[in-house]
Amino acid sequence: MDELVALCKRRGFIFQSSEIYGGLQGLYDYGPLGVELKNNIKQSWWSSMVYERDDIEGIDTAILTHPDVLKNSGHENTFTDPMIDCKKCKSRWRADEIIDNKCPKCQSTDLTDERPFNLMFKTKLGPIDDKDNFAYLRPETAQNIFINFKNILDTTSRELPFGIAQIGKAFRNEITPRNFIFRVREFEQMEMEFFVKPGEDDKWYKEWVQLRLDWWKNQGLTNNLSLLEVEQSDLAHYSKATTDIMYKFPHGTEELEGIANRTDFDLGSHTKNQSDFEIQSTVTKNTTSNSKLASLCSESKKWIIPFVIEPSAGLDRGVLAILTEAFTEEKIDSNSSRILLKLPTHLAPIKAAVIPLKKNNPDIVNKAKEVKLILQSLGLGRIILENTGNIGKSYRKHDEIGTPICITIDFNTIEKNTITFRDRDTMSQETYDINDLKDRFREILS
Ligand code: ATP
């Protein structure tokens, strides 16, 4: 983990937030390469959910959330972690971090009893400081999908089964944020709620577990994934069944994504006149909603509250898993080694670096600029002109940040119209006619 964190800082993937003021625990900022990597992961997820299927719509909703939403969803009462304080050193722990009844910091056994700690952040709304004028920062993106169910149904005329996808920030006041970007207080989720007829939920649940596992494999996670079926006694209040996709992170094997059968709990809990429907789960009694979140069943002609299957992935945990898997230290010969990120091409922050052999030669540099613009115009991602005058150093940098191809522009480019491609993983070099530039590049990136 230490090497990965150092690489992320050195090369501009991820920085501690507010670092110049000593940092804020559990908050990170993404740098020039981190934002590209994150955007590429989001793009891949969005494509697989929204563009490549015909049964999922996308939305982007507010972060500040009406208290009634999170009251009826059960979060106000149950979104808690058990917390224990050490009376000696005053440190604070999640109960599952206490081993053998000892404080992990000072080993004292003088501990408080366990008490629930609600993980939601509150903020005041408007200029008047009044205890009733507040909103929550959403602890998951899902609830805003549920409360928009009718809007989507009315505007798209969807019939079951169909899904609604969203990528966005979520906030949890974690008691002990830790392990770099694995457990943080502000993070991004990629969530999709797939609404199905009651009775078809088990089938769709199994299907989504498989689809999501395959998607992570396509992001380059081929070695360290596993599935964990959550024990009935550990299920969240809304869940009939949950499978976690686990990843072997540098600090241990932990959850990357959860796929839950949330039944009809959420739509049922946000619906008015609940007794008009055959709701199967034990919903929160709702007195404030003005809408029925139901779908008209084409066969029975009855309004039903759909069941929902939810694949919920953490983007930041995805970044950590993808970087972990890609991080490679390789011996070049008996004296030297190199670090490289073997990222899949579609996730690489920089798709190609165009490197002039001579920093101050206008012919070579102008040709390199031309090549950069030609490749950039293909719309395949960021291409950069790397005019440092030191080819070896540029190769090392681009290996470390996962750039699949370095393209060298030299005297032959000017005289013979050739360019040289260097492959990140094999370090092999091949020379092409400049007229083949676009085709060759497209081929490599696909
Ligand atoms: P955990 O048990 O690790 O706290 P969770 O079961 O509470 O996670 P969910 O509520 O299922 O997590 O959230 C869905 C996804 O959001 C998780 O699989 C994870 O990838 C991500 N996630 C949840 N909490 C955090 C956090 N504090 N920091 C980063 N990502 C998170």
Boltz pocket constraint, residues with backbone or C-beta under 6 A from the ligand:
constraints:
  - pocket:
      binder: B
      contacts: [[A, 140], [A, 172], [A, 174], [A, 181], [A, 182], [A, 183], [A, 184], [A, 185], [A, 187], [A, 188], [A, 189], [A, 255], [A, 256], [A, 257], [A, 258], [A, 312], [A, 313], [A, 314], [A, 315], [A, 316], [A, 317]]
      max_distance: 6.0
